[in-house]
C-alpha cells in the first residue's frame, strides 16, 4: 500500500487487525529516487561546524546521495 504521509503509514503499521491477516512485509526493492529521510537531509544544508566551506557541504551532499562512492571534485 502507498500512503500520503509518514503519519498515515506509522498509524497503519501500529493498527491491530482483528479477524484479518496483517499486511505482509515485502522485501525491499530498488527504486529510482531518494527516500523521504534523504530528502530531509539534503534540504537541511546545516553546517557541521562554523566556517564549513561550500565545497565541504557539496561533499557531504554527495556522500548522502552516493554512500561509499569516491567523491569527485565539485569543480571541473
C-alpha positions in Angstrom: 0.0 0.0 0.0 1.1 3.6 -0.5 0.4 6.3 2.0 0.2 10.1 1.5 2.2 10.8 4.6 4.6 9.2 7.1 2.0 9.7 9.8 -0.6 7.6 8.0 2.0 4.8 7.4 3.0 4.8 11.0 -0.6 4.7 12.1 -1.4 1.8 9.8 1.6 -0.2 10.9 0.6 0.1 14.5 -3.0 -1.0 14.0 -4.0 -4.3 15.4 -6.2 -6.1 12.9 -8.7 -8.4 14.5 -10.1 -11.3 12.4 -8.0 -10.4 9.3 -4.5 -11.1 8.2 -1.9 -8.4 8.9 0.0 -6.9 6.0 3.0 -9.0 5.0 6.2 -7.1 4.7 7.7 -7.5 1.2 11.4 -7.5 0.6 12.9 -4.1 -0.2 13.0 -3.3 -3.9 15.3 -0.9 -5.7 13.7 2.2 -6.9 14.7 5.4 -8.7 14.9 8.5 -6.5 15.5 9.2 -2.9 13.8 8.4 0.4 11.9 11.0 2.4 14.7 10.8 5.0 17.4 11.5 2.4 15.3 14.4 1.1 15.2 15.9 4.6 19.0 15.6 5.0 19.5 17.3 1.6 17.1 20.1 2.4 18.6 20.9 5.8 22.0 22.1 4.4 23.1 22.5 8.1 26.8 23.1 8.5 28.6 20.6 10.6 30.9 23.3 12.0 31.3 27.0 11.8 33.3 28.0 8.7 32.4 24.9 6.7 33.0 25.7 3.1 30.6 25.3 0.2 32.9 22.5 -1.2 32.6 20.6 2.1 28.9 21.0 2.1 28.8 19.7 -1.5 30.9 16.6 -0.5 28.5 16.0 2.4 25.6 16.1 0.0 27.3 13.8 -2.5 28.1 11.2 0.3 24.4 11.4 1.3 23.3 10.6 -2.2 26.1 8.1 -3.0 27.3 6.5 0.2 30.6 4.5 -0.2 31.5 6.2 -3.5 34.6 8.3 -4.1 33.6 12.0 -4.0 34.7 13.8 -7.2 35.8 17.4 -7.2 32.9 19.9 -7.4 35.0 21.8 -10.0 35.9 20.6 -13.4 
